Amino acid sequence: MAMTGLGTEAQLKDPDYMPPLAKAAPLGVQHVLSMFVSNVTPAIIVAGAAGFGFGTPGVGELIYMIQMSMLFAGVATLFQTIGLGPVGARLPIVQGTSFAFLPIMIPLVAGKGVDAMGVIAGGVVAGGVFHGLLGTVIGRLRFALPPLVTGLVVLMIGLALVKVGIQYAAGGVPAIGTPEYGSAQNWFVALVVIFVTLGLKFFTHGLASLGAVLIGLIAGYLVALPLGMVSFGNVGNAGWFMAPDPLHFGLDFTASAIIGFCLMGVISAIETVGDVSGICKGGAGREATAKEISGATFADGLGSGIAGLFGALPNTSFSQNVGLIAMTGVMSRHVVTLGALFLILCGLVPKVGAVISTVPIEVLGGGVIVMFGMVCASGVSMLADVAWDRRSMVIFAVALSVGLGLQLEPGALQHLPDTPRILLTSGLLPAAGIAIALNLALPDPVTEDQMEEVSGGMAGQGKT
């Protein structure tokens, strides 16, 4: 869909085309709006799992993590759009804090406080280096990553996170076991977010539709205000400028974190392959090149590794922005560059993080229920491209059953050492590993047409 006044259809499909600045800047901000909430949510979830953040003395550390999420998402996006040698796809790829790593990060920090963040930082740095190295081979491994595998991985990411959304909507993990958990007030606020988001998404157009989740959160926030669920104590104490702090949480390298982040780097790389392919297909009507996929993977790794050095979480390409490019029809990487600069500006202003930290966890719960559900839906959409013969169904069934089963019943692996137990009970790694292995090992079924062709050939040979 070409946008009037932006350029010709051929220009809009060109990543190197720069639309007029007055129209490119709003498009760049639109990209930020579509991913803003998703980008800062993992930091809030990890801090909550560790036991600091909302309503605790450690809220300052949460504000720092939120700021770094925005800052390094912008930096990693610049790696993609501008590039640096072999790093970057030079495509309109928006980077953001990855949900995929949450099933690994949450068990590593659960109830351990701020001190546990050094383990996360060490894992992010090690995993980022490994992730970047995958860029040297990922182009040659595309044959092992068909929609059956990539779709299953994205679906499992969503399924691993939906429980978190429900917990947040009910009042958060600290409230479990108290009368407040699951109260009518908590659910009312969360449902306001959900219904406003759905209403805007399906009954409006343009920016209101694209920013539906953000506007839904604002609506829930406004409802929570008169209910006494919002505190502004931290906003007044927050400064107007914050420089990133190297080794803010230190670096603690542990086997479980390093192995987990490296293996999840493979999962993230698989997701990036799908996103790059989706951008090229939806925005330019062509297949992604091996160089673009390799560059995008390099940027994933470099962006994550640098983020880890400053206490931020790993980055990956954001799937929701792939759909935005298809909707707007604007393939310009320079538009996304402007969005990245806006993210960096937000990341340097602590007031922004302080305001975000005032959002009640129940409001956030309504938003993440929608977001995590959309992750599941994205996986299902990718699986729609699969030819569902008996072979595909068996691969999907076994991988899903083992992965989801271990996630739902982690006690089944209680006799394993900590490292393999944490990796396997995430569900993602066993599901992806089984799907890839079975896809490579199981023979393709012989179709009826092929059987008739072979039979006909043999009959013809018999007659001669």
C-alpha positions, 0 to 999 in steps of 0.5 A: 500500500503506497502512502500519498506524498511519501514517494512512488511505489518503487521508492517505498520498497527501497530500504535506502529511500528517505521520505520527506522528513516531516512525514518520515519522523512521525512514521519513525515515532509510530514504530517506537509506539508499536513496540514501546511497551513490549520493550520495557516489559521484560525488565519489569518482569525480571525485576519483579521475579527477583523481588525488587521494583514496584513498591520496594526500595529497589525501584531505583534499579528498576528505573535504571533497567527501564532506561537501559532497555530504551537506550540499548534498543535504540543503539541495537536498532542503529546497528541494523539500519545503519550497519557497521561492517558486516553487522546489520541488515541495512533494513528497517528492523526494530530491535527491542528487549527480547521476551524469548529469554524470560523463561531462562532469566526468571529461574536464575533470579527468582527471589534473589534480589538485585544481587542476582542481576550480575548472573543475568549480565554475565549470561547476556554478554556471553550469549551476545558473543555467541549469538553474534558468531551465529551470523557467520553460519545462519545463512547456511542453516536456513534449510533446517529452519522451515516454518514448522520449526520457526512457528513452533518456537514463536508459539512456545515463547508465547505459551511460556509467558501467558502465565506471567500476564495472568499473574500480573493482572491478578496483582503480581507474584508478591500478592500471591497468597494474600486476599488482594491477589485476584481481587475484583478491583485488580481484574477490573483495571486489567480488563479495562486495558484489554477492552480498550486495546481491542476496541481501538485495534478493530474499530479505529484506523491509523495511529490509534489502531497501531498504538492500541496497546499503549493507549489501552495502558493509558486508559487503565492507568487513568482508571487506577488513579482514583482507586489509589493504585498509583504512586508518584513518589519516585518521579520527583526524585528522578533526574533529567539525565542518566548516563549508562553505567558500565558493569552496573550490576557487575558480571557473574559468569555461571554455567547455567546462565552461559549455556542458557543464554547461548542456547536461547541465542539460537532460538532468537536467531531463528526468530530473526530469520523469520522477521527478516524474511517477513520484512523483505516479503511484506515490504519489498515483495522479495526474499531476504538475502543470505547477507541480510540474514547474516548481518541481522544476526550479527546485530542481534549479538552485538546489540545484546553483548553491549547491552549486557555490559551496562546491565541491560537485557538481550535484544532481538528483532521485534515482530510487531514492527514487521507487520507495521511495515507491511501495513504502511508499505514504507520499507525505508530504513531511515524511517526506523533510524529516526525512531531509534534516535527517539528511543535513545533520547528517552533512554537518557532521561530518567524521568521517563523510566520513573513515570513508567515505574508508576504504572500499576502491575495490574494495568501492565498485566492487561497489556501483557495478556494481549501482547503475549497472546499476540506472540502465540498468534504470530506463531500460529500464523507462521504455522499456517504456511506448513503443509500439514501432512502426517510427518509435520503433525508428528513432529509438531505433536512430539515437540509441543508435548515434550516442551509444554509438558516439561514447562507445566510439570517442572517437578518431573526433572527434580533429580537433574542438576540445576543447569540442565533442569533450568534449561529443560523446564523452560520448554523452549529449548527441548521443543526447538531441539526436538523439532529441528532434529526430527525435521532433519531425520524423518524422511519426507512421505511419498505422496500418491502422485509420486507413487503413481509416477514411480508405478507408471515408470516401472510399468513402462520399463516392463513393456519395453 
